[in-house]
Amino acid sequence: MMRTFFFLLLMTFSLFAEAQPNERKGYDIRLKVEGLQADEVYIGYHYASKSYILDTAKVGDLNIARFKSDTTVLQPGVYFFHHKAPDLYLEFVVGDEGREFSFSTKNEDLLGSLKVEGSVENQLFKEYQGFIVEKNAEKKVLEEGLADVKEDKAASETLQGELSKLNDEVSEYQRNLLEKHPKAIVSELVRLVLPVEFPDDIKKADEIKRFRYYKKHYFDNLDLSSPSFLRNPMGMKKVESYLKKYTYQHPDSIYASAERILALSRASQANYRHFLFWALNDFLRSNIMGAESGFVKLADKHLLVDTPSWASEATVKKVRERAEDLRPNLIGAVAPELHLLDSTLNTPVFLEQIPQDYVVLYFYDPDCGHCKKESPKLLKAYNNGLKDLGVEVMAVTVVTDMKKWKNYIDELGMNWVNAADPYVQSNFRKHYDLKTTPIIYILDRDRKIIARKIGAEHVKGFIEHKIKEEKTNQ
């Protein structure tokens, strides 16, 4: 729960701290929908990967809804009219022109019957949407035809040629739009779907070279610092795809990609701030081993060492606290000292005195449902090979109910090193960042952390791989 609250705090901060002193305030937008059976209509907007309601208007005489404000700032981007019952969804754009315009349409054909007044941006947007809808319908017919004649080579080639011609038409339309209206919101939307174009030598290259070229030029058509980049349904998806699909899923690679995104967005304080907190949260949520290091590095570089003026004291404090909790137990760090007691409560147990080359630190709660599944798995691995590999398990309970703990040890037959802190003197919960249980750490002979938050079923394989790696490097 603590971690979830932390995520929400950061996201709330990045979403709403955006107003600029010179931004245009106010709007007057009218919508008329013939045949609409609704008492009110909403205006909403996109931000990153979510949508929000901005305003509500009553549907008056002649089916007209008027949205008006003298103070609200409409940031450039994609907005929408919406009502669930009856189903109504119609997108429009806000660009650099005025904020007074109107739309009229028919309920049975919202886009096809749409008329725009007072907005060149929305006329362009309407025409582009209509063109794409028409071409997608043609494409669907051709693809269905291809499926029907797949055994007929001549017919397939003819239809493939028609598809290629159709794609060329779309590309030509998009090129003309970009040339004539480079700053329009619809042009930014077009750039989001433009493919990376390969030069001839790269087209002929192997898959790895093509991939590297694609990744290097992934953002060529995009402006991550544009005021409207995050305020459309596709901008954030494009960035997320770069980080998840086109970045090798290793903490160092993800960190490098995150830094590239931040560099590209830095000209806009609002966008840079959003991407920073999004990346911080993403590292914390990640299931990739060692991802926490990305959080600490980002926090140090962008918030903690040289704190920017826009960062609130409360937010910086939260980030600093989380970074300091994580720093002592990142992969590569020497594990914090651990001085506990064994199940007799009379004999000290010291992590640094365990003689085996590898130590598996297992923190658990006897009442934790997931621990009840992990404990038998780890115990089975310990007795079926881990011990013979020169591995010791130091299983540490997080509870102070010693009777419950001892019963749990006896019930499972836990024949490894069992340890507890019944008098709460060691502060191991903080040192090992025990927000939840179970948590497994693996330490090498120097007692450096080489794995954290690894599943019990993967422990034996991980250590076998490390041993093999060491022998290869000798």
Protein Blocks (a to p, Z undefined) as FASTA:
>chain_A
ZZmmmmmmmmmmmmmmmbcfkbceddddddddehiacfbdcddddehjbccdfbdcddde
hhiacdddfkbccdedddddddfbdcddddddddfbdcbdcddddfklmmlmpccehiak
lmmmmmmmmmmmmmmmmmmmmmmmmmmmmmmmklmmmmmmmmmmmmmmmmmmmmmmmmmm
mmbmklmmmmmmpccdddfklmmmcfklmmmmmmmmmmmmpcfkbfklmmcfklmmmmmm
mmmmmgccbfklmmmmmmmmmmmmmmpmklmmmmmmmmmmmmmmpmbehklmmmmmmmmm
mmmmmccfklcfklmmmmmmmmmmmmmmgghiacdddddddfkomaccdfklpmbfbdcd
ddddfklmklmmmmmmmmmmmmnommmnopacddddfbfblklmmmmmmmnopabdcddd
fkopnommmmnopabccddddddfkopafbehiafklmmmmmmmmmmmmmmmZZ
